[in-house]
Amino acid sequence: MRDPFRKESVRLGLALEEMCLFAAQAMRDTTTALLTVDRALAERAIAGDVELDMRRVRV
């Protein structure tokens, strides 16, 4: 019983870590886009939000 729980716990931890890194990069990109008035970067950051939402659903 412990082994499946441990494996799922590790998988969940890694997925959350990946999501946090992804979100942090999105925040950096959004800030940069706002400060430099970079529309293309802003659009990529917005598109990345959809990816983050999909990752959240998978977790």
C-alpha distances in whole Angstrom, upper triangle without the diagonal:
4,6,6,7,9,11,11,13,15,16,17,19,21,22,23,25,26,27,29,31,32,33,35,37,38,39,41,43,43,45,47,48,49,51,53,53,51,51,49,47,46,46,43,41,41,40,37,36,35,33,31,31,29,27,26,25,23,21
4,6,5,6,9,10,10,12,14,15,16,18,20,21,22,24,25,27,28,30,31,33,35,36,37,39,40,41,43,45,46,47,49,51,51,50,49,48,45,45,44,41,40,40,39,36,35,34,32,30,30,29,26,25,25,23,20
4,5,5,6,9,10,11,12,14,15,17,18,20,21,23,24,26,27,29,30,32,33,35,36,38,39,40,42,44,45,46,48,49,50,48,48,46,43,43,43,40,38,39,37,34,34,33,30,29,29,27,25,24,24,21,19
4,5,5,6,8,10,10,12,14,15,16,18,20,21,22,24,26,27,28,30,32,33,34,36,37,39,40,42,43,45,46,48,48,46,46,44,41,41,40,38,36,36,35,32,31,30,28,26,26,24,22,21,21,18,16
4,5,5,6,9,10,10,12,14,15,16,18,20,21,22,24,26,27,28,30,31,32,35,36,37,39,40,41,43,45,46,47,45,45,43,40,40,39,37,35,35,34,31,30,29,27,25,25,24,21,20,20,18,15
4,5,5,6,9,10,10,12,14,15,16,18,20,21,23,24,26,27,29,30,31,33,35,36,37,39,40,42,43,45,46,44,44,42,39,39,39,36,34,35,34,30,30,30,27,25,25,24,21,20,21,18,16
4,5,5,6,9,10,11,12,14,15,17,18,20,21,23,24,26,27,29,30,32,33,34,36,38,39,41,42,43,44,42,42,40,37,37,37,34,32,33,31,28,28,27,25,23,24,22,19,19,19,16,14
4,5,5,6,8,10,10,12,14,15,16,18,20,21,22,24,26,27,28,30,31,32,34,36,37,39,40,42,42,40,40,38,35,35,35,32,30,30,29,26,25,25,22,20,21,19,16,16,16,13,11
4,5,5,6,9,10,11,12,14,15,16,18,20,21,22,24,26,27,29,30,31,33,35,36,37,39,40,41,39,39,38,35,34,34,31,29,30,29,26,25,25,22,20,21,20,16,16,17,14,11
4,5,5,6,9,10,10,12,14,15,17,18,20,21,23,24,26,27,29,30,32,33,34,36,38,39,40,38,38,36,33,33,33,30,28,29,28,25,25,25,22,20,21,20,16,16,18,15,12
4,5,5,6,9,10,11,12,14,16,17,18,20,21,23,24,26,27,28,30,32,33,35,36,37,38,36,36,34,31,31,31,28,26,27,25,22,22,22,19,17,18,16,13,13,14,12,9
4,5,5,6,9,10,10,12,14,15,16,18,20,21,22,24,26,27,28,30,31,33,34,36,36,35,34,33,30,29,29,26,24,25,24,21,20,20,17,15,16,15,11,11,12,10,7
4,5,5,6,9,10,11,12,14,15,16,18,20,21,23,24,25,27,29,30,31,33,34,35,34,34,32,29,29,29,26,24,25,24,21,20,21,18,16,17,17,13,13,15,13,10
4,5,5,6,9,10,11,12,14,15,17,18,20,21,23,24,26,27,28,30,32,33,34,32,32,30,27,27,27,24,22,24,23,19,19,20,17,15,16,16,12,13,15,13,10
4,5,5,6,9,10,11,12,14,16,16,18,20,21,22,24,26,27,28,30,31,32,30,30,28,25,25,25,22,20,21,20,16,16,16,13,11,13,12,8,9,11,9,7
4,5,5,6,9,10,10,12,14,15,16,18,20,21,22,24,25,27,28,30,31,29,29,27,24,24,24,22,19,20,20,16,15,16,14,11,12,13,9,9,12,11,8
4,5,5,6,9,10,11,12,14,15,17,18,20,21,23,24,26,27,29,30,28,28,27,24,24,24,21,19,20,20,16,16,18,15,12,15,15,11,12,15,14,11
4,5,5,6,9,10,11,12,14,16,17,18,20,21,22,24,26,27,28,26,26,24,21,21,21,18,16,18,17,13,14,15,12,10,13,13,9,11,14,12,11
4,5,5,6,9,10,10,12,14,15,16,18,20,21,22,24,25,26,24,24,22,19,19,19,17,14,15,15,11,11,12,10,7,10,10,7,8,11,11,10
4,5,5,6,9,10,10,12,14,15,16,18,20,21,22,24,25,24,24,23,19,19,20,17,15,16,17,13,12,15,13,9,12,14,11,11,14,14,12
4,5,5,6,9,10,11,12,14,15,17,18,20,21,22,24,22,23,21,18,18,19,16,14,16,16,12,13,15,13,10,14,15,12,13,17,16,15
4,6,5,6,9,10,11,12,14,15,16,18,20,21,22,20,20,18,15,15,16,13,11,13,12,9,9,12,9,7,11,12,10,11,15,15,14
4,5,5,6,9,10,10,12,14,15,16,18,20,20,19,19,18,15,14,15,13,10,11,12,9,8,11,10,7,10,12,11,11,15,15,15
4,5,5,6,9,10,11,12,14,15,17,18,19,18,19,18,15,15,16,14,11,13,15,11,11,15,13,11,14,16,14,15,18,19,18
4,5,5,6,8,10,10,12,14,15,16,17,16,17,15,12,12,14,11,9,12,13,10,11,14,13,11,15,16,15,16,19,20,19
4,5,5,6,9,10,10,12,14,15,16,14,14,13,10,9,11,9,6,8,10,7,8,11,11,9,12,15,14,15,18,19,19
4,5,5,6,9,10,11,12,14,15,14,15,15,11,10,13,12,8,10,13,10,10,14,14,12,14,17,16,16,20,21,21
4,5,5,6,9,10,11,12,14,13,14,14,10,11,13,12,9,12,14,12,13,16,16,15,18,20,19,20,23,24,23
4,5,5,6,9,10,10,11,10,11,10,7,7,10,8,6,10,12,10,11,15,15,14,17,19,19,20,23,24,24
4,5,5,6,9,10,10,9,10,11,7,6,9,9,6,8,11,10,11,14,15,14,16,19,19,19,22,24,24
4,5,5,6,9,10,10,12,13,10,9,12,12,10,12,15,14,14,18,18,17,19,22,22,22,25,27,27
4,5,5,6,8,8,10,11,8,8,12,12,10,13,15,15,16,19,19,19,21,24,23,24,27,28,28
4,6,5,5,5,7,8,6,5,9,10,8,11,13,13,14,18,18,18,21,23,23,24,27,28,29
4,6,5,7,8,11,9,7,11,13,11,12,15,16,16,19,20,20,22,25,25,25,28,30,30
4,6,8,11,13,11,10,14,15,14,16,19,18,19,22,23,23,25,28,28,28,31,33,32
4,5,9,11,10,10,13,14,14,16,18,19,20,23,24,24,26,28,28,29,32,33,34
4,6,9,9,8,11,13,13,14,17,18,19,22,23,23,25,27,28,29,31,33,34
4,6,5,6,9,10,11,12,14,15,17,19,20,21,23,25,26,27,29,31,32
4,5,5,6,9,10,10,12,14,15,17,19,20,22,23,25,26,28,29,31
4,5,5,6,9,10,11,12,15,16,17,19,20,22,23,25,27,28,29
4,5,5,6,9,10,10,13,15,15,16,19,20,21,22,25,26,27
4,5,5,6,9,10,11,13,15,15,17,19,20,21,23,25,26
4,5,5,6,9,10,11,13,14,16,17,19,20,22,24,25
4,5,5,6,9,10,11,12,14,16,17,19,20,21,23
4,5,5,7,9,10,10,13,15,15,16,19,20,21
4,5,5,7,9,10,11,13,15,16,18,19,21
4,5,6,7,9,10,11,13,15,16,18,19
4,5,5,6,9,10,11,12,14,15,17
4,5,5,6,9,10,11,13,14,15
4,5,5,6,9,10,11,13,15
4,5,5,6,9,10,11,13
4,5,5,6,9,10,11
4,5,5,6,9,10
4,5,5,6,9
4,5,5,6
4,5,5
4,5
4
